[in-house]
Amino acid sequence: MRSILPAALILLFVSAGPPPPVPTRREVSLQTEGPLDSKTLADFDGDGRLDIFIASRRRYILFLQRPDGFRPKPDQIGPFPPGSVLYDSGDVTGDGAADVVILTQTGFSYLSLQKGKFPPRPISLVEDPSVFQGSTPSVMWDRDFLRDLDGDGLEDLILPIPSGVRIYRATPGGEFRSSEELLIPLGAAARAGRDRLGTEVVSSFWLSDLYPGDYTGDGRPDLGLIREGALWVYAAGEDGGWPRRATRRIPIRRPRVSDKSGSEGKRGGLFRVDFQLPLSIEDINGDKFPDFITSHVGQGSTHIFLGSPSREEMRTPSQILKVPGFSIFNSIQDLDGDGRGDLIVASVPKIGLWSALKIFISRSITAQAHVYYNRGSRLFPLVPDYRLEIDVPIIARKGKRMGFGTRLIVSATGDLDGDGIKDLILRTGDDRIGVFPGLRKAGFAEKPSEEILIRSEEGDPHQVVAPTTKDLNGDGRDDLILYYRSWDRQSDRISVVLSE
């Protein structure tokens, strides 16, 4: 699950505008128990409405959406089959409904809904041993291994093998054929154990590292991979196939680590934060070539590199944006509905003795959200278009180890009123969430257009509440899914707020 802290910093606040029509909404608390590790929103029964599939350790929980919404009780609870490692969702049978595709120790299999239920045994899709042979994880995670890599509209399979990945391309007939094998060395990292001194070896390979795109400018779909501070390109040939080894390596200059990345801008401060956020790939300027974004946390700088088929290296950023304090998060999303990705950078102050004391006494941390609207070929302004400072409340709990959480619920990723512009949702009380309408090129309204009533909770039974926005019932307005993560992970829960 993604951390709630970055989402809690996406707060924009500007002049009011005319309120949009207010839809009627209804909250349904789904009956679940135990830890909820991942959730998937997909149309599993083919009725045009999105359903909810939840993974809880080695079992799944299915909630099907009906014309009048969700029922509190699950439609099915079942175990993942033995040998399951990861899962994804997509239509591999061609019937217009999503299937649950499972990566196993020996290949791929799938579950397809039959008369409102998944069968007890999955159907084999591809028989080919994976790198996970002999490994059975305690938690089933949703991973992106079913993707359209070649741009033909059909989702292909990515199989991790000891030497890298093997691609199984989907055919119009509904079958998958082994096509290419990409040589991608697996990395490993050593770290101290959580409860006692020890060592864990962890694979650094992630399926989502493969980014399709035209990196060479010939109009063919290439594959890109970020490794060791460089972009590795597997350029598609004239037949559309990818080579076993990368054809190009393009170094990307990351922000240089400085001795002035500490809490007080001096070496040896209370905290030193000398690391970068992971590189993200987006087409920022709309030229159909992938671009790259990264932030140095301690320096508060965000570096943007524009991609081009003629670039042999990326040593000089096309743009550098600075914010005060630590830049802890960046995101590209189209806030104003113009088709271009806007930039949000979240930051917190550099922590010195007095600021640390303030956090301890007030049980809150001051954060800022900096918003830059996309100017197309001119990229982003050097000074953010909007900036908001807010105190984020912090909950601290002692158990076997100290834990921190927050009661804040906030997101700016959904269009809840259906006007094509992202709105801001913000918890305005213990039992309600305010919806602040998005204004085109002007941030958000000062006052909420509506307040959504949610279940009130006494005390702090949940560590964080993470919101997700998605149009579940197909009415053109995003709905709200609230994931409540409990402190001990044994009483996680999910609520759905549907527009009617």
Buried (B, 14 or more C-beta within 10 A) or exposed (E): EEEBBBBBBBBBBBEBBEBBEBBEBBBBBBEBEBBBBBBBBBBBBEBEBBBBBBBBBBEBBBBBBEEEBBBEEBBBBBEBBEBBBBBBBBBBBEEEBBBBBBBBBBBBBBBBBEEEEBEEEBEEBBEBBBBBEEEEEEEBEBBEBBBBBBEBEBBBBBBBBEBBBBBBBBEEEEEBEEBBBBEBEEEEEEEEEEEEEEEEEEEEBEBEBBBBBBBBBEEBBBBBBBBEEBBBBBBBEEEBBBBEEBBBEBEBBBBEEBEEBBBBEEEEBEBBBBEBBEBBBBBBBEBEBBBBBBBBBBBBBBBBBBBBBEBEEBEEBBBBBBBEBBBBBBBBEBBBBBEBBBBBBBBBBBBBEEBEEBBEEEBBBBBBBBBBBBEEEEBBBEEBBBBBEBEBBBBEEEEEEEEEBBBBBBBBBBBBBBBEBBBBBBBBEEEBBBBBBBBEEBBBBEEBBBBBEBEEEEEEEBBBBBBBBEBBBEBEBBBBBBBBBBBEEEBBBBBBBBBE
